Amino acid sequence: MKFRYTFPFLFLLLALFFGGLGLFLQVSVHKDLLEAPEKQIAQEVQQRLQEKILQAEQELLSVSEGLEPESGLFSRNLPKTSFPLFLYKQNQLVFWSDHSLRPEIDPRVIQKNQQVVENRFGRFLVLRYQPNPVYTLLAVIPLEIRYGISNVYLRSGLSAEIFEDRTASIQLERSAKAIPIHGPRGVYLFSMWVQDTGQWLNAGVLTMALYLLAVVAAGLFLFTFYRRLQGTGHRVAALWTVLLGLPLLRLIMLLTQFPNAIQELELFSPRVYAAAWWSPSLGDLLLNEICFMLMALQVYRLARSFRLEHLFFKTPQKQHWACVVIGAFITVLIIGWYEMYRSLVVNSQPNLDITQSIQFGLPKLLLYLVVVLHTLALSWILRLLLNCLPLTANGKVPFAYAWIIVLVVALGWAFWRDAPSGNWIVLFASATLIGWEQIHRRLGYRAGVYSSIFLLNIVSASLGAAALYDLYSVQLRADKQRVAAQLLKDRDDLTEYLLAQAAEGISQDPLVQHELSSPWVNLNLVKQKIRRHHLRNITENYAVTVRLFDVNGVSFQRQDSLPNLEIYAQAWAPKAKSTNQKGQLLVHTETDPSKFTYLQEIKVPVDFLQWVTVVLEVSPKITAPNSVLPELLVERKASQANTIPASSYALWRENRWLKTEGYFEYSQLFSPQLFEAPLLYTQGLSLANYHHLGARSANGTIALVSTRAYGANSWLSNFSFLFLLHTVVLFSLLVLVMLSKGKLIRAITSTFSTKIQLFLNLGVLVPLVLVSLTIGSLVTNSYRQDLIRGYTDQGDFVRQSILTSNWGDELFKGRADSLSRRINRLAMVAQAELNIYSANGELRISSQPTLFEAGVLSTRLNPEAYGLLKEQGLNRVLLEEKAGTLPYSTIYLPLRASPAQEPNGYLAIPFFDSEKELNNKLIQLITTILNIFTVLFLLFVLMSYMATRALTVPLQLLTERLKRMSLTGTNEKLVYKSRDEIGLLVHEYNQMLQKLEESKQDLALKEKEAAWKEMARQVAHEIKNPLTPMKLSLQYLRKAMQEGRGNLQELIEKISNTMITQIDVLSDIATSFSSFTAMPDLKLEVLELNTLIHKATDLHLNPQQQEQVNVQLTEGSVYVRADENQLIRIFNNLLLNALQAIPSSRTPHIQVTQELVSAQWVLVAVKDNGTGIPEEVQPKIFIPNFSTKYSGSGIGLAVVKKGVEAIGGSIWFETQENEGTTFFLKLPVVQP
C-alpha cells in the first residue's frame, strides 16, 4: 500500500506517552500514597476541617461585633451565620443560629478554644470565643451525627462535608494506629481510623490530567485515521476502524476502571446507576451510548451508499427470506429498546416516572440524555433496516412475511417477559414501522426526515411509558402483597423476644429498683428510663403503656380505671393467650387481626420477698394513613402496615366486613362474589377506577388493599413527557447540525409545503407553550397560596383553642407532663403535631416528643421565627425547614393573653407532608398540561400535514402538468372548483392551455408543411440515388442493343440484377417510411423480460453472431408490460445496430446485461466494441434520417425510441469514439 498514515499515528504515540507517563507518576512518584492511602485520606479530611474552622472563626468575630443592644440580637446576627452559633450571657443562652442540631453543650465544660465534645447525639467540634467576661460565643462543627432513628430521611454517621463517604471512625484520644487530625494552628483535635480505603487512588490532578489526555489522544487517533481512510476511498476499512476502535477504547477504560479508580467522580459513582460490568456507573453508560450512536451513524452512512436493498430482489425466495430476517431483526431491536428502558428504571436511583416525581437533578437529566442518544442510534439502524426491506408497491406476499415474523417474535418474547403493556407496544411498534415503510413504497417515495423523527419519537416514548407502567405495576403489586400480609399478621415473634429481653433488663435495673423502693416514687423518671433505655427498639413501631403496681398490688396512679392488679387481671385474662415467653400474654382484637396487644408482667424486687409489679401494654402504632411523619420516625428495617400512598384497605371474614380504611367504599362497590376470583390474589382486579389485591389467611380472613388504578392516564403522562423530550432535543440537534452546515435557511425555504407546516406549527406551538406556562404558573401559585392559607387557618384554630380553654392559663405555669395529655388530645382533633415553646424559646410540651428525643430537632425554637415573632412583633410566620433530608413547613404563632402583652410562649405546627402534598398537586397539574399539550400538538401536526396536502396537492398537480406540457403531446386541463387563489391560478393555467392549443395547431400545421417538404426532399434524394444507376444501366443496354454486341444476354442479366438491387433499396426506403409514420397499435401484456431477450438473440442472430453476443441476466424472473412483437423488434434493432457498428477489422463483442435498479425499474444495456458515434451525429441519433452513411443511425433507432417511450420507459446512450457504444433501456417493472 502506498498510503502514508504518519499524522494519525502521532496521536497514537501521544496516547501511549501520556498513558505511560501517568502510570509512572501513579506508581513511582506517588508510591507512598499507594502504600498508605489512609494518610492521604486523613490529610484531605484535615484540610477540609481546617477550612471550616477558619470560616467559623470569622463568623464568631463578626457576631461578636453585634452583641449590643440585646433587643435585636437575632435580626442582626442571623444573616451573618452559616454554622450553628450559640451566644451565652453569664452561662445563659440568649442567641442561637440553628435549631436542627442538638449538641447539648454546656459552656462551662468548654475550657479550650477548640475542643471536641461527645454526647448521645454525636461528636462536635466546638470553637470557643469570649469577647468579654459577660458573653461567650460557641461555634459548633458537626463531626458525627447520631439520630435515635435511621431511615431514608435520617442517616447517622460522619459529616459528609468533612469526611465525604469514607468508611472511617474517629476517637478523641490519641492512638498509635490512628491518624491525628490537627487544627489550623497545629492543635490536636481527634484521631481518625480509615477502616476501608476501597478503591481509593488519588494520584493527583496531574496524573488524572495525563490519563485524560491519553484518552483524548486515542480518540483523535481513531478520528484522524478514520478521516484518512475515508479520504482515500477505503470506506469499509474506515467503518471497521470505528466498529473496533471505539469498543476497544471503552473496554480498556472499563477494565482499568478509569476514571473512578484514579479519582472518585460523582458522575462515575455507582450510587446513582449501576447495571453490569460494562455499565457500572452513569458516566460509563453515557460514554457507551455515545460510542453506540457513533457506530450506528457510520454503519448507516456506509450502508446507505451501497444500496444493499437491491441484493434481495434477485429471486422471490431471497426476497421472502430477507423480509423474514429483517422483520425479526427489527422486532428484536424494538424489544432491546424496551429492555433498555427497563434497565434504566430498575438500576437507577432517580425516579424517571413523571407521575411519581418532578424533581430534576443532574443525574436524572443525564439519564434522559442517555435515552435520547439511544433513540438516535436505533433510529439510524432501523432506518437502514427499513430501507433494506425488499417490499414492493403492489407485492402483498413479502409484506405478509414481514408481519408474520413480527407477530411470531413478539409473541415468543411475551411468553418470556411478563410485561402487559410492553408486549403490546413492542408488537404495535414493529408492525407500525413495517407498515409505514410499505405505505411509502406504495406511494413511490421514501419517508421524509421530519415524519421519520416524529414516528420514532412516538415509538420511543411509547416503549418508555410502557416500561415505566409495567415496572410500577409490578412494584405496586408487590407492595400490596406485603401490606396485605402485614394486615393479616396477628403476632410478631421478634417483638415477643425483644419484649422478654427488655423485661429481664428492667427487673435487674438498679435505677428502677432504687426509685420503686423509695418512699416518693418518681413515676416519670421510671417510665422514661423504661421507654428510652429498655424499650428503644420496640417503641419505634409499637405504642407502649407502662403500668406500675406496688407491693400490695395497688396502682401507683390513683385515678387509674383499673386500681389494682386483681381487677386488671380480671379485665384482660378472658381474652389473653400465653406466648412462648415467660410472663407474656397476647390479646387479639376480634374486628382487626392486625391489632393485638402484648401484656408483659415484670416483677421488680424492692425488698426481701417483696416486689413491685410492672405491666407493659405493647400494641402496634396506629398511624394516620398517607402521613409522612410515621416514615420519619420509623426505622428503615421496620415495616408499616400502610406504606402505600393514597391506599385503602379492608378486612373480610364470615360474610362481613371487619374493617375498612381509606377512600374506597367497599360495602357499596366491592361485591363479595369477587372474593372467589383467583385473579384477585395473583394479579389483582380493577374495579371502580381502583386496583384491588387480596390475601387470605389460614383462618379465612381476607385482606384487601386498593389503590387508584395506574392506568392509561399515567401511561399517557409518561408518553407525553418522553415524546416532548425527544422532539425538543432531536429537533434542536437537527437545527444545530443544519446551522453548522449552513443548510438551515435553505431547508426552511426549500418547499412551499415546508413553509406552510413550519408557520402552522409555530403558530400553534408558541401560543400553546405560552398558555401552558401561564396556566401552570397561575395554578402553582394558587396551590401554594391554598396550602399557606390552610396552614394559617389551622394554626389560628389551635392557638384560639389553647387561649380559650380552661387550661390555657396553666400552660406555662404547671408541670409540662401534666398538660401533655391535653396537648395530645388537641393534636388529634387538629390532626397535626403541636410543639409548645416557652417565652425564651425552649421546648415545653410536644405531641410528638420522639422527634426531639431522637435528636432530629433541637429543643430550641427556630431562631428565624424567634426573631420575627419576638423582635419584630409578627403575628404568625411560615418557614421552610428540614428534618434530616425531609423538607417540610412549620407555622409559628405567639401565644399571648392580649395583643399588647409580650408572648407567654410560642406555638409551632410542623406540616411534614407539605412538600409531599404540594408535589402531588404539581404532578397532577404538570401531567395534565403535558397530556393536553401533547395531544393537541400531535393533532395540530396532523392537521397541518393535512392542510399542507390540501394546499399543495393542486400545486403539485399543476407542477406535474407543467412538466409534461409540450407542443407535441396532449395537454389536459385541471379541474379545481374552488374560487380561491389556487383556483385563480388553475383558471389561468387552463386559459394558457387553451391558447397553447390554438398556437400548437397553427404551429403543427406549419411544421407539418415544413416536415413534409423536408421529408419529400429527403425521399426524393433517397429515391434519386438508386434511380441514377438504373437510368445509366438502361442507357448502356440500349446502346449495346443498337450496336448489336455479342454479349447482350450477359449485359441484360447484369443490368437486371442491378435493377433488382436498386428496386430493393427503394422498397426498404418505403418500408422504413411506412414503419415510422404508421406504428401499429400496441397490444400490452405482462411479459417475462429475460425470456424475450433470449428469444431476440436466438431468433434474429445467426449462430456465428450468437457466439459474438454475451448475455448476462439476473437470476429470477422480471416482468414488464409491453407489446411482445414490438419489444422483440426493439432488441433486434439494437443488436443489429451494434453488430453493424463494428468495423470488419475487429472481432465483434456484444454484451447484453439486465439489472434491477429498484423495485420499480429494470435497466437493460446493449454494449458494442465498435467505432462509436461521432460527436456531430450524437444529437441527431434518434431523429429520423434516411441516410445510410452511418450504420445504426437511421430510421431504426427512431422506431426504437418511439416504442420504448410508448410503454413508459426511456432510452439513452453512452459512447466513446473508437471504443464502442452502450444503449440503455430503463423499463418499468410490474408484478406478475
Residue pairs with C-beta under 8 A, 6 or more apart in sequence:
3 228
3 232
5 225
5 228
7 224
7 228
8 221
8 224
8 225
8 228
9 221
9 225
11 217
11 218
11 220
11 221
11 224
12 217
12 218
12 221
14 213
14 214
14 217
15 214
15 215
15 217
15 218
15 221
16 214
17 214
18 210
18 211
18 213
18 214
18 217
19 210
19 211
19 214
21 210
22 203
22 207
22 208
22 210
22 211
22 214
25 203
25 204
25 206
25 207
25 210
26 34
26 201
26 203
26 207
26 262
27 34
30 203
30 204
30 207
32 39
33 39
33 40
33 202
33 203
34 201
34 203
37 194
37 197
37 200
37 201
37 202
38 179
38 194
38 197
39 179
40 200
40 202
41 166
41 168
41 194
41 197
41 200
42 179
42 181
42 192
42 194
44 202
45 162
45 163
45 166
45 168
45 181
45 192
46 181
46 182
48 161
48 162
49 125
49 141
49 162
49 181
49 183
49 189
50 183
50 184
52 83
52 141
52 161
52 162
53 114
53 125
53 127
53 141
53 183
53 184
54 184
55 82
55 83
56 83
56 127
56 139
56 141
57 127
57 129
57 139
59 80
59 81
59 82
59 83
59 85
59 139
60 85
60 127
60 129
60 137
60 139
61 129
62 80
63 77
63 80
63 81
63 85
63 87
63 95
63 137
64 129
64 131
64 135
64 137
66 73
66 76
66 77
66 80
67 73
67 87
67 131
67 135
70 89
70 94
71 871
72 871
73 87
73 94
73 95
73 871
74 95
74 863
74 864
74 866
74 867
74 870
74 871
75 867
75 871
75 872
77 85
77 87
77 95
77 97
78 97
78 863
78 864
78 867
81 97
81 98
83 97
83 98
83 139
83 140
83 141
84 96
84 97
84 98
84 101
84 103
84 139
84 140
84 142
85 95
85 96
85 97
85 98
85 137
85 138
85 139
85 140
86 93
86 95
86 96
86 97
86 105
86 107
86 137
86 138
86 140
87 93
87 94
87 95
87 96
87 135
87 136
87 137
87 138
88 94
88 107
88 135
88 136
88 137
88 138
89 134
89 135
90 134
91 107
91 108
91 136
93 860
95 863
96 841
96 858
96 860
96 863
97 863
98 140
98 858
98 863
99 857
99 858
99 860
99 861
99 862
99 863
100 857
100 858
100 881
100 882
100 883
101 140
101 142
101 858
102 121
102 852
102 855
102 857
102 858
102 859
103 117
103 119
103 121
103 122
103 124
103 126
103 140
103 142
104 119
104 121
105 117
105 124
105 126
105 138
105 140
107 128
107 136
107 138
109 117
110 117
110 126
110 128
110 138
112 128
112 187
113 127
113 128
113 129
113 187
114 125
114 126
114 127
114 128
114 183
114 187
114 189
115 125
115 126
115 128
116 123
116 124
116 125
116 126
116 143
116 172
116 189
116 190
117 123
117 124
117 125
117 126
118 124
118 172
120 146
120 855
121 145
121 146
121 855
122 142
122 143
122 144
122 145
122 146
122 156
122 855
123 142
123 143
123 144
123 170
123 172
123 190
124 140
124 141
124 142
124 143
125 140
125 141
125 142
125 143
125 189
126 138
126 139
126 140
126 141
127 138
127 139
127 140
127 141
128 136
128 137
128 138
129 136
129 137
129 138
129 139
130 136
130 137
131 137
141 159
141 162
142 159
143 158
143 159
143 162
143 170
143 190
144 156
144 157
144 158
144 159
144 170
145 156
145 157
145 159
145 855
146 156
146 855
147 154
147 155
147 156
147 854
147 855
147 856
147 884
148 536
148 850
148 853
148 854
148 855
148 856
149 540
149 632
149 633
149 634
149 635
149 850
149 854
149 856
150 156
150 635
150 636
151 631
151 632
151 634
151 635
151 636
152 631
152 636
152 885
153 631
153 632
153 883
153 884
153 885
153 886
154 632
154 854
154 856
154 883
154 884
154 885
155 884
155 885
158 166
158 168
158 169
158 170
166 194
167 194
167 195
167 196
167 198
168 192
168 193
168 194
168 195
169 192
169 193
169 195
170 181
170 190
170 191
170 192
170 193
171 178
171 190
171 191
171 193
172 190
172 191
173 191
174 180
174 188
174 191
175 191
175 193
177 193
178 191
178 192
178 193
179 191
179 192
179 193
179 194
180 188
180 190
180 191
180 192
181 188
181 189
181 190
181 191
181 192
182 188
182 189
183 189
199 257
199 260
199 261
200 264
201 261
201 262
201 263
202 262
202 263
202 264
203 262
203 263
207 262
208 259
208 262
208 263
211 258
211 259
211 262
212 259
215 249
215 253
215 258
218 249
219 249
222 241
222 242
222 245
222 246
222 249
225 241
225 245
226 238
226 241
226 242
226 245
227 238
229 235
229 237
229 238
229 241
230 238
235 302
235 305
236 302
238 298
238 302
239 298
239 299
239 302
242 294
242 295
242 298
243 295
243 298
243 299
246 291
246 294
246 295
247 291
247 295
249 291
250 287
250 288
250 291
252 258
253 284
253 287
254 277
254 278
254 280
254 284
257 280
259 265
259 268
260 268
260 269
260 281
265 283
266 272
267 281
267 282
267 283
267 286
267 366
268 281
268 282
268 283
268 284
269 281
269 282
270 280
270 281
271 349
272 281
272 282
272 348
272 349
272 350
272 363
273 279
273 281
273 282
273 285
273 344
273 347
273 348
273 349
273 363
273 367
274 280
274 281
274 347
275 285
275 343
275 347
278 284
278 288
279 285
279 288
282 348
282 363
282 366
282 367
282 370
285 370
286 366
286 369
286 370
286 373
289 370
289 373
289 374
289 377
290 373
292 373
292 374
292 377
293 373
293 374
293 376
293 377
295 377
296 376
296 377
296 378
296 380
296 381
297 377
297 380
299 380
299 381
299 384
300 380
300 381
300 383
300 384
303 384
303 388
304 384
304 387
308 387
308 388
309 387
309 388
309 389
309 390
310 1156
310 1157
310 1158
311 318
312 318
312 319
312 322
312 388
312 390
313 319
313 390
313 1116
313 1156
313 1159
314 1114
314 1115
314 1116
314 1156
315 1115
315 1116
316 397
316 1116
318 390
318 1116
319 390
319 398
320 397
320 398
320 401
322 388
322 389
322 390
323 389
323 390
323 391
323 398
323 399
323 401
323 402
323 405
324 401
324 402
324 405
326 385
326 388
326 389
326 402
327 389
327 401
327 402
327 403
327 405
327 406
327 409
327 430
327 434
328 405
328 406
328 409
329 385
330 382
330 385
330 386
330 406
330 430
330 433
330 434
331 405
331 406
331 409
331 410
331 413
331 426
331 430
332 409
333 378
333 381
333 382
333 385
334 426
334 429
334 430
334 433
334 459
334 463
335 409
335 410
335 413
335 426
337 374
337 378
337 459
337 460
337 463
338 419
338 422
338 425
338 426
338 463
338 466
338 467
340 374
341 371
341 463
341 464
341 466
341 467
341 468
342 419
342 422
342 467
342 470
342 471
344 352
344 367
344 370
344 371
345 352
345 353
345 467
345 468
345 471
346 471
348 363
348 367
349 363
350 357
350 359
350 361
350 363
350 364
350 367
351 357
352 364
352 367
352 368
352 468
353 468
353 472
353 718
354 717
354 718
354 721
354 923
354 926
354 927
354 930
355 714
355 717
355 718
355 923
355 927
356 472
356 923
357 919
357 923
358 919
358 922
358 923
358 926
359 919
368 725
369 729
371 460
371 464
371 722
371 725
371 726
372 725
372 726
372 729
372 730
375 456
375 457
375 460
375 726
375 730
376 730
376 733
378 456
378 460
379 452
379 453
379 456
382 433
382 456
383 452
386 433
386 434
386 436
386 437
387 446
389 398
389 402
389 434
389 437
390 398
390 1159
391 398
391 399
391 402
391 437
391 438
391 441
391 1159
392 398
392 441
392 1159
392 1160
392 1231
393 441
393 442
393 444
393 1159
393 1160
394 442
394 1231
395 1231
399 434
399 438
402 434
403 431
403 434
403 435
406 427
406 430
406 431
406 434
407 427
407 431
409 430
410 423
410 426
410 427
410 430
411 427
413 423
413 426
414 423
414 427
417 423
418 470
418 474
419 466
419 467
419 470
420 470
420 473
421 465
421 466
421 469
421 470
421 473
421 715
422 463
422 466
422 467
422 470
424 466
425 462
425 463
425 465
425 466
426 463
428 462
429 459
429 462
429 463
432 455
432 459
433 455
433 459
436 447
436 455
437 447
440 446
440 447
441 1159
444 1160
447 455
449 734
450 757
453 727
453 730
453 731
453 734
454 727
454 941
457 723
457 726
457 727
457 730
458 723
460 722
460 726
461 718
461 719
461 720
461 721
461 722
461 723
461 726
462 719
464 718
464 719
464 722
465 715
465 716
465 718
465 719
465 722
466 715
468 715
468 718
469 710
469 714
469 715
469 718
472 710
472 714
473 710
476 644
476 691
476 707
476 710
477 683
477 684
477 693
479 643
479 644
480 644
480 647
480 684
480 693
480 705
480 707
481 693
481 695
482 639
483 641
483 642
483 643
483 644
483 647
483 649
483 703
483 705
484 649
484 693
484 694
484 695
484 703
484 704
484 705
485 695
485 703
486 594
486 639
486 640
486 641
487 593
487 594
487 641
487 649
487 651
487 695
487 703
487 705
488 593
488 594
488 695
488 697
488 701
488 703
489 593
489 594
490 588
490 593
490 594
490 596
491 579
491 586
491 596
492 620
495 538
495 541
495 542
495 598
495 618
496 579
496 580
496 581
496 584
496 586
496 598
497 581
498 537
498 538
499 538
499 581
499 584
499 598
499 600
499 616
499 618
500 581
500 582
500 584
500 600
502 534
502 535
502 538
502 600
502 616
503 582
503 583
503 584
503 600
503 601
503 602
503 616
505 534
506 512
506 530
506 534
506 602
506 604
506 614
507 602
507 603
507 604
507 605
509 529
509 533
509 534
509 604
511 525
511 529
512 526
512 529
512 530
512 604
512 614
513 604
513 605
513 606
515 521
515 522
515 525
515 526
515 529
516 526
516 548
516 604
516 606
516 612
517 606
517 607
517 612
521 548
521 556
523 548
523 556
523 557
524 817
526 546
526 548
527 546
530 546
530 614
530 616
531 539
531 544
531 546
532 853
535 544
535 616
538 544
538 618
539 850
540 633
540 634
540 635
540 638
541 620
541 621
541 634
541 635
541 638
541 640
542 618
542 619
542 620
542 621
543 618
543 619
543 620
543 621
543 622
544 616
544 617
544 618
545 616
545 617
546 614
546 615
546 616
546 617
547 555
547 557
547 560
547 562
547 568
547 614
547 615
547 616
547 617
548 555
548 556
548 557
548 612
548 613
548 614
548 615
549 555
549 556
549 564
549 565
549 568
549 612
549 613
549 614
549 615
550 556
550 612
551 606
551 607
551 610
551 611
551 612
552 564
553 564
553 565
553 566
553 613
554 563
554 564
554 565
555 562
555 563
555 564
555 565
555 568
562 568
562 571
565 613
568 615
572 585
572 587
572 599
575 587
575 588
576 585
576 586
576 587
576 599
577 585
577 586
577 587
577 588
578 584
578 585
578 586
579 585
579 586
579 598
581 600
583 600
583 601
583 602
583 603
584 598
584 599
584 600
584 601
585 598
585 599
585 601
586 596
586 597
586 598
586 599
587 596
587 597
587 598
587 599
588 595
588 596
589 595
589 596
589 597
590 658
591 651
591 658
591 659
592 651
592 658
592 659
593 651
593 658
593 697
593 701
594 620
594 641
594 651
595 619
595 620
595 622
596 619
596 620
597 617
597 618
597 619
598 616
598 617
598 618
598 619
599 615
599 616
599 617
599 618
600 615
600 616
600 618
601 613
601 614
601 615
602 613
602 614
602 615
602 616
603 611
603 612
603 613
603 614
604 611
604 612
604 613
604 614
605 611
606 612
620 641
621 630
623 629
623 630
623 640
623 642
624 630
624 831
625 642
625 647
625 661
625 662
626 642
626 645
626 646
626 647
626 913
627 912
627 913
628 886
628 888
628 912
628 913
628 916
629 833
629 848
629 912
629 913
630 640
631 640
631 643
632 851
632 856
632 883
632 884
632 886
632 912
633 848
633 850
633 851
633 854
634 640
642 649
642 661
644 705
644 707
646 663
646 707
646 708
647 662
647 705
647 706
647 707
648 660
648 661
648 662
648 663
648 664
648 666
648 690
648 705
648 706
648 707
649 660
649 661
649 662
649 703
649 704
649 705
649 706
650 657
650 658
650 659
650 660
650 661
650 664
650 666
650 670
650 703
650 704
650 706
651 657
651 658
651 659
651 660
651 701
651 702
651 703
651 704
652 658
652 672
652 675
652 701
652 702
652 704
653 699
653 700
653 701
653 702
654 700
655 672
657 666
657 667
658 701
660 666
660 667
662 706
664 670
664 688
664 690
664 706
666 704
666 706
669 687
669 688
670 687
670 692
670 704
674 680
674 685
674 687
674 692
675 694
675 702
677 685
679 685
680 692
680 693
680 694
681 693
681 694
681 695
681 696
684 691
684 692
684 693
684 694
685 691
685 692
685 693
686 692
686 709
686 711
689 708
689 709
689 711
690 706
690 707
690 708
690 709
691 706
691 707
691 708
691 709
691 710
692 704
692 705
692 706
693 704
693 705
693 706
694 702
694 703
694 704
694 705
695 702
695 703
696 702
696 703
697 703
713 927
713 931
714 927
716 931
716 934
717 927
717 930
717 931
719 934
720 927
720 930
720 931
720 933
720 934
720 935
721 927
721 930
723 934
724 930
724 933
724 934
724 937
735 744
738 744
738 747
747 754
748 754
748 755
748 758
749 755
752 951
752 952
752 955
753 948
753 949
753 951
753 952
756 944
756 947
756 948
756 951
756 952
757 944
757 945
757 948
760 940
760 943
760 944
760 947
760 948
761 940
761 941
761 944
764 936
764 937
764 940
764 944
765 937
765 940
768 933
768 936
768 937
768 940
769 933
772 929
772 932
772 933
775 929
776 925
776 926
776 929
779 925
780 922
780 925
783 918
783 921
783 922
783 925
784 918
787 889
787 914
787 917
787 918
788 878
791 878
791 889
791 891
791 909
791 911
791 914
792 876
792 878
792 891
794 830
794 832
794 891
794 909
795 876
795 891
795 893
795 907
795 909
796 876
796 893
797 830
798 826
798 830
798 832
798 834
798 893
798 907
798 909
799 893
799 895
799 907
801 826
801 829
801 830
802 808
802 811
802 826
802 895
802 907
803 895
803 897
805 822
807 819
807 822
809 897
810 819
811 819
811 836
811 844
811 845
811 895
811 904
811 905
812 838
812 839
812 844
812 904
812 905
816 844
816 845
819 845
820 845
820 847
823 834
823 836
823 845
823 846
823 847
824 847
826 834
826 847
827 833
827 834
827 847
827 848
830 909
832 909
832 910
832 911
833 846
833 847
833 848
833 851
833 909
833 910
833 912
834 845
834 846
834 847
834 907
834 908
834 909
835 843
835 845
835 846
835 847
835 848
835 907
835 908
835 909
835 910
836 843
836 844
836 845
836 846
836 895
836 905
836 906
836 907
836 908
837 843
837 844
837 861
837 905
837 906
837 907
837 908
838 844
838 905
838 906
839 902
839 903
839 904
839 905
839 906
841 860
841 861
841 863
841 866
841 906
842 859
842 860
842 861
843 852
843 859
843 860
843 861
844 905
846 852
851 857
851 883
852 858
852 859
856 883
856 884
857 883
861 892
861 906
861 908
862 879
862 881
862 890
862 892
862 908
864 877
864 879
865 877
865 879
865 890
865 892
865 906
865 908
866 906
868 874
868 877
868 892
869 877
869 892
869 893
869 894
869 903
869 906
870 894
870 903
875 893
875 894
876 891
876 892
876 893
877 891
877 892
878 889
878 890
878 891
878 892
879 889
879 890
879 892
880 887
880 888
880 889
881 887
881 888
881 889
881 890
881 910
882 888
883 912
886 912
886 915
887 914
887 915
888 910
888 911
888 912
888 913
888 914
888 915
889 910
889 911
889 914
889 915
890 908
890 909
890 910
890 911
891 908
891 909
891 911
892 906
892 907
892 908
893 906
893 907
893 909
894 903
894 905
894 906
894 907
895 903
895 904
895 905
895 906
895 907
896 902
896 903
896 904
897 904
951 982
954 974
954 976
954 982
954 986
955 982
957 974
958 974
958 985
958 986
958 989
961 971
961 972
961 974
961 989
962 989
964 971
965 971
965 993
965 996
967 996
967 1000
967 1003
967 1004
971 993
971 996
971 997
973 989
973 990
973 993
974 986
974 989
974 990
976 982
976 983
976 986
977 983
1018 1185
1018 1186
1019 1069
1019 1073
1019 1186
1022 1069
1022 1186
1022 1187
1023 1066
1023 1069
1025 1065
1026 1062
1026 1063
1026 1065
1026 1066
1027 1062
1029 1058
1029 1062
1030 1058
1030 1059
1030 1062
1033 1055
1033 1058
1033 1059
1034 1055
1036 1051
1036 1055
1037 1051
1037 1052
1037 1055
1040 1047
1040 1048
1040 1051
1041 1048
1045 1051
1069 1186
1072 1186
1072 1194
1072 1195
1072 1196
1073 1186
1073 1195
1075 1195
1075 1199
1076 1184
1076 1195
1076 1198
1076 1199
1076 1202
1079 1199
1079 1202
1079 1203
1079 1206
1080 1126
1082 1122
1082 1123
1082 1126
1082 1206
1082 1207
1083 1123
1083 1124
1083 1125
1084 1121
1084 1122
1084 1123
1084 1207
1085 1121
1085 1122
1085 1123
1085 1124
1086 1119
1086 1120
1086 1121
1086 1230
1086 1232
1087 1119
1087 1120
1087 1121
1087 1122
1087 1124
1087 1127
1088 1117
1088 1118
1088 1119
1089 1118
1089 1119
1089 1120
1089 1154
1089 1162
1089 1164
1089 1227
1090 1113
1090 1114
1090 1117
1090 1118
1090 1154
1092 1124
1092 1127
1092 1128
1092 1131
1093 1111
1093 1113
1093 1131
1093 1152
1093 1154
1093 1164
1094 1111
1095 1128
1096 1128
1096 1131
1096 1132
1096 1135
1097 1106
1097 1109
1097 1111
1097 1131
1097 1135
1097 1152
1098 1106
1099 1128
1100 1128
1100 1132
1100 1135
1100 1136
1101 1109
1101 1135
1105 1139
1105 1148
1108 1139
1108 1147
1108 1148
1108 1149
1108 1150
1109 1135
1109 1150
1109 1151
1109 1152
1110 1149
1110 1150
1110 1151
1110 1152
1111 1152
1112 1151
1112 1152
1112 1153
1112 1154
1113 1152
1113 1153
1113 1154
1114 1154
1114 1155
1114 1156
1117 1232
1118 1154
1118 1156
1118 1162
1118 1229
1119 1229
1119 1230
1119 1231
1119 1232
1120 1127
1120 1162
1120 1207
1120 1227
1120 1228
1120 1229
1120 1230
1121 1207
1121 1208
1121 1228
1121 1230
1122 1207
1122 1227
1123 1203
1123 1207
1126 1203
1126 1206
1127 1203
1127 1207
1129 1199
1129 1203
1130 1200
1130 1203
1130 1204
1130 1225
1131 1166
1133 1196
1133 1197
1133 1199
1133 1200
1134 1166
1134 1200
1134 1223
1134 1225
1135 1150
1135 1152
1135 1166
1136 1196
1137 1191
1137 1192
1137 1196
1137 1197
1138 1150
1138 1166
1138 1167
1138 1168
1138 1170
1138 1192
1138 1221
1138 1223
1139 1148
1139 1150
1139 1168
1140 1191
1140 1192
1141 1168
1141 1170
1141 1171
1141 1172
1141 1173
1141 1191
1141 1192
1141 1220
1141 1221
1142 1148
1142 1168
1142 1169
1142 1170
1142 1171
1143 1170
1143 1171
1146 1169
1146 1170
1148 1168
1148 1169
1149 1168
1149 1169
1150 1166
1150 1167
1150 1168
1150 1169
1151 1165
1151 1166
1151 1167
1152 1164
1152 1165
1152 1166
1152 1167
1153 1164
1153 1165
1153 1167
1154 1162
1154 1163
1154 1164
1154 1165
1155 1162
1155 1163
1155 1165
1156 1162
1156 1163
1156 1229
1157 1163
1157 1226
1159 1229
1160 1228
1160 1229
1161 1226
1161 1227
1161 1228
1161 1229
1162 1226
1162 1227
1162 1229
1163 1224
1163 1225
1163 1226
1163 1227
1164 1224
1164 1225
1164 1227
1165 1222
1165 1223
1165 1224
1165 1225
1166 1222
1166 1223
1166 1225
1167 1220
1167 1221
1167 1222
1167 1223
1168 1220
1168 1221
1168 1222
1169 1219
1169 1220
1170 1220
1170 1221
1171 1217
1171 1218
1171 1220
1172 1215
1172 1216
1172 1217
1172 1218
1172 1219
1172 1220
1172 1221
1173 1181
1173 1190
1173 1192
1173 1193
1173 1213
1173 1215
1173 1217
1173 1221
1174 1190
1174 1217
1175 1217
1177 1190
1177 1193
1178 1215
1180 1193
1181 1193
1181 1197
1181 1213
1182 1197
1182 1198
1182 1200
1182 1201
1182 1211
1183 1198
1184 1195
1184 1198
1185 1193
1185 1194
1185 1195
1186 1194
1186 1195
1187 1193
1187 1194
1188 1194
1200 1211
1201 1211
1204 1210
1204 1211
1204 1225
1204 1227
1205 1211
1207 1227
1207 1228
1208 1227
1208 1228
1209 1225
1209 1226
1209 1227
1209 1228
1210 1225
1210 1226
1211 1223
1211 1224
1211 1225
1211 1226
1212 1223
1212 1224
1213 1221
1213 1222
1213 1223
1213 1224
1214 1221
1214 1222
1214 1224
1215 1221
1215 1222
